[in-house]
Amino acid sequence: MTSVHEAAPSAPVPEHGPREPGHAQAEPRSWTMLSRALAVPLILALVCFLPAVIAAQPGSGVRDTAYWLQLVLTCYAGIRLATMILSTRRRLLQGVFWMFVYIAMGVAPFAQAVIGQTPTPVVGPRSDLVTAVALILVGCAAFDLGALLASRRPLRRRVAVRSGGRPAVAHRGRLGLLALLAFAASGYYVLKVGGPAVFFTSRQEISASVAGSGVGSDGSNVGSAFLKGFGTVPALLALLFFTRRLVTSRAARRSPSAVLIWVGLLVLNVIVNNPVSNARYWFLTVLVSLLFTAFPSSAAMYRSVLAMGVVGALVLFPYADRFRYDSAGYRPVDSSSVFEPLATKDYDQTVMFANTITWVDTRGHTYGRQLAGTALFFVPRSAWSGKPEDTGVRVGQWMGMNMTNLSSPLWTELWVDFGAPGMVGAFALIGYAAARTDRRYARAVSRDGPGPGSVLAVTAPLVAGYTFILLRGPLLQSAGKLAVAVLCLLLVTSFRRDVRRPR
């Protein structure tokens, strides 16, 4: 009898075999020629031109070891991002990872090193900043190593006891239940905060309405986290699943009920998941997951998201917090250079890593305690008096900051709990999992995939979008919506073959 971990009798899919989904043979010849023509200009722009322009900016930055390490990290991430953009395969998770690293851990900190300003002060010695940049480089190399190991291992169709070897698909009846849950939960959310109009005012107004709704308690954000999570996540997931069906199935497009449900879900998401009332990183999740779901086989859309994402992050993202506060609390950015907002706003990931290294030096590693607090986020503080706070909050309080809504990138979370060895091992596993998921996603959206109801064809774009939040941190803040998404996926997932193929 075949065991759970044994391979099915079907032959493995080789990494460079002719049937690999997304292989160069599936690329249009015109794009293959165009990508070759764009390869040199793109690499030069990301690796040479942009870093050179930043290095030429006036500033008081010191060109020491931290400066040169930051330049190396920027160029390394630029090369890897260019590789992702020009790849003959759509590598969603890896592409988003390198886009985040290039922007938030590369270009922005390099601009800070040149200009001599940071969004958050560095409270420790300069050597801690050097250590932080070096560890980020090591983490990126470990991610690459894990992805390389995954590419060397052929994909096999595993036999699962419960699934009988069949892929996970969305059960049609339970997908209807997810849509009902989305309308009910989002409707309750809208009523709790005072109606749809509040969602088009500011995030400050939304937070105040949630705080006054009575769903939370003193010292605990569990109630408000569940309200926001169930008010936004089921609506997004239901929209993604119905979008997947409409895009891949002609029969679904001819069904008035499916089209009407999709339109209703779209309107619902415009209300609860719009960029006015939500954090920028969550709206990026919504936008990226929807684009990748609506255009599952479009190499042009994949490359456009990565390429335009860099431009948007550098030019638009620092100004995209216009609706964080009301008109009285909004402070517009006043700068003479496009790079100055990168040095003074938002991108505090590297300096917060340096501050966390200083903090750990004063008290030691937590050996999994912070991660346990993330995994048990749903436990209220009234029941767990010693429940860990966000890592960014704890470090901010130690720094004496008035505003403690600070980032805690994944490198920081892993360093606090497990030190350098644990961080390197974790990033190798993450790179391995990301590469394997990307390859399985390519199979899921191919002609040989499980059809319109493929769960992976929706989950991979969602995780790709949510990667921004996971990498930026803190993990505790990201756990609520992630848990709601897992519950929704468990609700709709079935292992019965999706017999209706796209027509």
C-alpha positions in Angstrom: 0.0 0.0 0.0 1.3 3.5 -0.8 2.0 5.5 2.3 1.2 9.2 2.8 4.7 10.4 2.0 5.4 8.1 -1.0 5.2 9.5 -4.5 2.4 8.5 -6.8 3.2 6.2 -9.7 3.1 9.2 -12.1 6.4 10.4 -13.3 8.0 13.4 -11.6 7.9 16.7 -13.3 11.5 17.8 -14.1 12.6 21.4 -13.3 13.5 22.0 -16.9 11.3 19.5 -18.7 9.1 20.5 -21.6 5.9 20.0 -19.7 6.8 22.3 -16.8 4.1 25.0 -16.4 5.3 28.4 -17.2 8.4 27.2 -19.0 10.0 29.3 -21.7 8.4 27.1 -24.4 5.0 28.5 -23.2 6.2 32.1 -23.6 5.1 34.0 -26.7 8.0 34.4 -29.0 7.5 38.2 -29.2 7.8 38.5 -25.4 10.9 36.3 -25.4 12.6 38.6 -27.8 11.4 41.7 -25.9 12.5 40.4 -22.6 16.0 39.9 -24.0 16.0 43.4 -25.2 14.8 44.7 -21.9 17.2 42.6 -19.8 20.2 44.9 -19.9 18.3 48.2 -19.4 16.3 46.8 -16.5 19.3 45.4 -14.7 21.3 48.6 -15.3 18.3 50.6 -13.9 17.8 48.6 -10.8 21.4 47.7 -10.0 23.4 50.7 -11.3 21.4 53.8 -12.3 19.1 54.1 -9.3 21.8 53.4 -6.6 24.1 55.8 -8.4 21.4 58.5 -8.4 20.8 58.0 -4.7 24.6 58.0 -4.0 24.8 61.4 -5.7 22.2 63.0 -3.5 23.4 65.7 -1.0 23.5 64.6 2.6 25.5 64.1 5.8 25.7 60.3 5.7 28.9 58.6 6.6 30.4 56.3 4.0 31.5 53.6 6.4 31.1 49.8 6.5 27.3 50.2 7.0 27.1 52.3 3.9 29.0 49.9 1.7 27.1 46.9 3.0 23.8 48.7 2.3 25.0 49.3 -1.3 25.9 45.6 -1.7 22.5 44.6 -0.4 20.7 47.1 -2.7 22.5 45.8 -5.8 22.0 42.1 -4.8 18.3 42.6 -4.3 18.2 44.5 -7.6 19.8 41.7 -9.5 17.4 39.1 -7.9 14.3 41.3 -8.6 15.4 41.8 -12.2 15.8 38.0 -12.5 12.2 37.6 -11.2 10.8 40.1 -13.6 12.6 38.6 -16.6 12.0 35.0 -15.6 10.2 32.7 -18.0 8.1 31.5 -15.0 5.7 33.4 -12.9 7.2 33.2 -9.4 4.7 35.1 -7.3 6.0 34.6 -3.8 9.7 34.9 -4.7 9.0 38.0 -6.9 7.1 39.8 -4.1 9.8 38.9 -1.6 12.6 40.4 -3.7 10.4 43.5 -4.5 10.0 44.1 -0.8 13.7 43.5 0.0 14.8 45.8 -2.9 12.5 48.6 -1.8 12.3 48.4 2.0 15.6 46.8 2.9 17.6 48.1 -0.1 16.8 51.4 -1.8 15.1 53.2 1.2 17.8 52.4 3.8 20.5 53.3 1.2 18.9 56.7 0.7 18.8 57.1 4.5 22.6 56.2 4.6 23.3 58.9 2.0 21.1 61.6 3.3 21.9 60.9 6.9 18.3 60.8 8.2 16.1 57.9 9.4 12.4 57.7 10.2 13.3 56.3 13.6 16.4 57.1 15.6 19.2 54.6 15.9 19.7 54.4 19.7 22.6 51.9 19.7 26.2 52.0 18.4 26.9 52.1 14.7 28.2 48.6 14.9 24.7 47.3 15.5 23.5 48.9 12.3 26.4 47.2 10.5 25.3 43.9 12.1 21.7 44.5 11.0 22.6 45.0 7.4 24.9 42.1 7.4 22.2 39.8 8.9 19.7 41.0 6.3 22.2 40.0 3.6 22.7 36.6 5.2 18.9 36.1 5.4 18.5 36.9 1.7 21.3 34.5 0.8 19.6 31.8 2.9 16.3 32.4 1.2 18.1 32.0 -2.2 19.7 28.8 -1.0 16.4 27.3 0.0 14.8 28.3 -3.3 17.8 26.7 -5.1 17.3 23.5 -3.2 13.6 23.5 -4.1 14.4 23.9 -7.8 16.6 20.8 -7.7 13.9 18.6 -6.3 11.3 17.5 -8.9 7.6 18.0 -8.3 5.8 14.8 -7.5 2.1 14.1 -7.2 1.8 13.0 -3.6 -0.9 10.6 -2.5 -2.8 11.8 0.6 -5.0 9.5 2.7 -8.0 11.8 2.7 -7.7 13.4 -0.7 -6.9 10.2 -2.7 -4.2 12.2 -4.5 -6.7 14.8 -5.8 -5.9 18.5 -5.6 -7.7 20.9 -3.2 -10.7 22.6 -4.8 -13.4 24.9 -3.5 -16.6 23.0 -2.7 -19.3 24.9 -4.6 -21.9 24.6 -1.9 -19.5 25.8 0.8 -18.3 28.6 -1.5 -21.8 29.9 -1.3 -21.6 29.7 2.5 -18.4 31.7 2.3 -20.2 34.4 0.3 -23.0 34.5 2.8 -20.5 34.7 5.6 -18.8 37.6 3.8 -22.0 39.6 3.4 -23.1 38.9 7.0 -19.7 39.6 8.7 -19.0 42.7 6.6 -22.5 44.0 7.1 -22.1 43.6 10.9 -18.8 45.4 10.6 -20.4 48.3 8.7 -23.2 48.6 11.2 -20.8 48.5 14.2 -18.7 51.4 12.9 -21.7 53.6 11.9 -22.5 52.9 8.3 -20.8 52.8 4.9 -19.9 56.5 4.9 -17.4 56.1 7.7 -15.3 53.9 5.4 -14.6 56.9 3.2 -13.4 59.3 5.8 -10.1 58.2 7.4 -8.4 55.3 9.2 -8.4 57.4 12.4 -12.2 57.7 12.2 -12.5 53.9 11.6 -10.3 53.2 14.6 -12.3 55.5 16.8 -15.5 53.9 15.7 -14.2 50.4 16.4 -13.0 51.4 19.8 -16.4 52.9 20.6 -18.3 49.9 19.3 -17.8 47.9 22.5 -16.2 44.8 20.8 -12.9 45.3 22.6 -11.9 45.5 26.2 -9.3 47.5 28.1 -5.8 46.3 27.4 -6.9 43.8 24.7 -7.3 44.2 21.0 -8.6 40.7 20.3 -12.2 41.8 19.9 -11.4 44.6 17.5 -9.0 42.4 15.6 -11.7 39.8 15.0 -14.2 42.4 14.0 -11.8 43.9 11.4 -10.6 40.4 10.3 -14.0 38.9 9.7 -15.3 42.2 8.3 -12.6 42.3 5.6 -11.0 38.9 4.9 -14.1 36.7 4.0 -15.2 39.4 1.6 -11.8 39.4 -0.1 -11.5 35.6 -0.3 -15.0 35.2 -1.6 -14.3 37.8 -4.3 -11.1 36.0 -5.3 -12.8 32.6 -5.6 -15.7 34.0 -7.7 -13.3 36.0 -9.8 -11.3 32.8 -10.4 -14.5 31.0 -11.6 -15.6 33.8 -13.9 -12.2 34.1 -15.4 -11.7 30.4 -16.1 -15.2 29.1 -16.8 -17.5 30.2 -19.6 -20.4 28.5 -17.9 -19.9 30.6 -14.8 -19.9 33.8 -16.9 -23.2 32.7 -18.4 -24.7 32.2 -15.0 -26.7 35.3 -13.8 -26.4 34.2 -10.1 -22.6 33.9 -10.3 -22.3 37.3 -12.0 -24.6 39.0 -9.5 -22.8 37.5 -6.5 -19.5 38.7 -7.9 -20.8 42.2 -8.5 -22.2 42.2 -4.9 -18.9 41.1 -3.5 -17.1 43.7 -5.6 -19.3 46.5 -4.1 -18.8 45.0 -0.6 -15.0 45.1 -1.1 -15.1 48.7 -2.3 -16.7 49.6 1.0 -14.7 47.5 3.5 -11.4 47.1 1.7 -10.9 50.4 0.1 -7.5 52.3 0.4 -9.2 55.1 2.5 -10.1 53.1 5.5 -7.4 50.5 5.4 -3.7 50.4 6.0 -1.6 50.7 2.8 -0.1 47.3 3.2 -3.5 45.6 3.5 -4.7 47.4 0.4 -1.6 46.2 -1.4 -2.7 42.7 -0.4 -6.1 43.3 -1.9 -4.8 44.8 -5.1 -2.0 42.2 -5.7 -4.1 39.2 -4.9 -7.0 40.4 -7.1 -4.7 41.1 -10.1 -2.9 37.8 -9.9 -6.2 35.9 -9.5 -7.9 37.8 -12.4 -4.9 37.3 -14.7 -3.5 33.9 -13.6 -1.6 33.1 -16.8 -0.6 36.6 -17.8 3.2 37.0 -17.8 2.7 40.7 -18.7 0.6 41.3 -15.6 3.1 39.5 -13.4 6.0 41.5 -14.6 4.0 44.7 -14.6 3.1 44.2 -10.9 6.7 43.7 -10.0 8.1 46.5 -12.1 5.4 49.1 -11.4 5.4 48.1 -7.7 9.0 49.5 -7.5 7.9 52.8 -9.0 4.8 53.0 -6.9 6.7 52.2 -3.7 9.3 54.9 -4.4 7.1 57.6 -5.7 3.5 57.1 -4.4 3.8 55.0 -1.2 5.2 57.7 1.1 2.3 59.9 0.1 -0.4 57.2 0.3 -1.1 57.8 4.0 -3.3 60.8 3.1 -6.3 59.1 4.7 -4.5 57.8 7.8 -5.7 60.9 9.8 -8.5 63.4 9.4 -7.9 66.8 7.8 -6.8 68.3 11.2 -4.2 65.6 11.9 -2.8 65.2 8.4 0.7 66.6 7.8 1.7 66.7 4.1 5.2 65.7 3.1 7.4 68.8 2.3 10.5 67.7 0.5 12.7 69.0 -2.3 13.8 65.5 -3.4 11.9 62.3 -4.3 14.3 60.4 -2.1 13.8 62.5 1.0 10.5 60.8 2.0 12.3 57.5 1.8 14.7 58.7 4.5 12.1 60.3 6.8 8.9 58.2 6.4 7.7 54.6 6.6 10.8 52.6 5.7 12.2 52.0 9.2 12.8 48.3 8.8 16.6 48.3 8.8 17.0 50.9 11.7 14.5 49.0 13.8 16.4 45.8 13.2 19.5 47.6 14.5 17.6 48.9 17.5 16.3 45.4 18.2 19.8 44.1 18.2 20.7 46.7 20.8 17.6 45.8 22.8 18.5 42.0 22.7 22.0 42.8 23.8 20.6 44.3 27.0 18.1 41.5 27.9 18.9 38.4 25.8 16.9 36.4 23.2 13.3 35.3 24.0 13.7 31.8 22.7 10.3 31.4 21.0 8.2 33.5 23.5 7.4 36.2 20.9 6.4 33.6 18.4 4.2 31.9 21.0 2.4 35.2 21.5 1.8 35.4 17.8 0.5 31.8 17.6 -1.8 32.4 20.6 -2.9 35.9 19.5 -6.5 35.0 20.2 -6.0 34.6 23.9 -7.0 37.8 25.7 -4.6 39.5 28.1 -7.2 39.1 30.8 -6.5 35.3 30.6 -2.8 35.6 29.9 -1.3 38.4 32.0 2.2 37.9 30.6 1.2 37.7 27.0 4.0 39.2 24.8 3.3 42.5 23.1 4.3 43.3 19.5 8.0 43.2 19.1 8.0 46.6 17.5 6.0 48.0 20.4 8.3 46.5 23.0 11.4 47.9 21.4 9.7 51.3 20.9 8.8 51.4 24.6 12.4 50.5 25.5 13.6 53.4 23.2 11.2 55.8 24.9 9.2 56.5 21.8 5.8 58.2 22.1 4.6 56.5 18.9 5.2 52.7 19.1 3.5 51.6 15.9 6.9 50.6 14.6 7.9 47.9 12.1 9.5 44.7 13.1 10.6 42.9 9.9 10.7 39.1 9.7 14.5 39.2 10.2 13.9 41.0 13.5 11.2 38.6 14.7 13.4 35.6 14.0 16.5 37.2 15.5 14.7 38.1 18.8 13.5 34.5 19.3 16.3 32.3 17.8 19.4 34.4 17.1 21.4 34.2 13.9 21.3 30.3 13.4 17.5 30.2 13.8 17.1 33.2 11.5 19.3 31.6 8.8 17.5 28.3 9.0 14.1 29.9 9.0 14.9 31.9 5.8 16.2 28.8 4.1 12.9 27.0 4.8 10.9 30.0 3.7 12.8 30.2 0.4 12.3 26.5 -0.1 8.5 26.7 0.6 8.2 29.8 -1.6 9.8 28.2 -4.6 7.8 25.0 -4.2 4.6 26.9 -3.9 5.4 29.0 -7.0 5.9 25.9 -9.0 2.8 24.2 -7.7 0.9 27.4 -8.5 2.1 27.4 -12.1 0.8 23.8 -12.4 -2.5 24.8 -10.8 -3.3 27.6 -13.3 -2.1 25.6 -16.3 -4.4 23.7 -18.6 -3.6 20.5 -16.7 -4.6 22.1 -13.4 -7.6 21.2 -11.3 -9.9 23.7 -12.9 -11.8 26.9 -11.9 -12.2 25.8 -8.3 -8.4 25.4 -7.5 -7.7 26.5 -4.0 -4.0 27.0 -4.7 -4.8 29.3 -7.6 -6.5 31.7 -5.1 -4.3 31.0 -2.0 -1.0 31.7 -3.7 -2.0 35.2 -4.9 -3.4 36.0 -1.5 -0.2 34.9 0.3 1.8 36.9 -2.3 0.0 40.0 -1.4 0.1 39.3 2.3 3.8 38.8 2.1 4.2 42.6 2.4 2.6 42.5 5.8 4.4 39.4 7.0 7.8 40.8 6.0 7.2 44.2 7.4 5.9 42.9 10.7 5.2 42.8 13.5 3.9 39.3 13.2 1.5 39.7 16.1 -0.4 42.4 14.1 -0.6 40.1 11.0 -1.8 37.0 12.9 -5.5 38.0 13.1 -6.3 38.3 9.4 -4.1 35.4 8.6 -6.1 33.2 11.0 -9.4 34.3 9.6 -8.2 33.5 6.1 -7.1 30.0 7.2 -10.6 29.4 8.7 -12.3 30.5 5.5 -10.0 28.3 3.4 -10.8 25.3 5.6 -14.5 26.1 5.2 -14.5 25.9 1.4 -11.7 23.3 0.7 -12.6 19.9 -0.7 -10.6 17.2 -2.3 -13.3 16.1 -4.8 -12.1 16.7 -8.3 -13.5 19.8 -10.0 -15.2 18.1 -12.9 -16.3 21.2 -14.7 -13.3 22.3 -16.8 -12.9 25.8 -18.1 -14.5 26.3 -21.5 
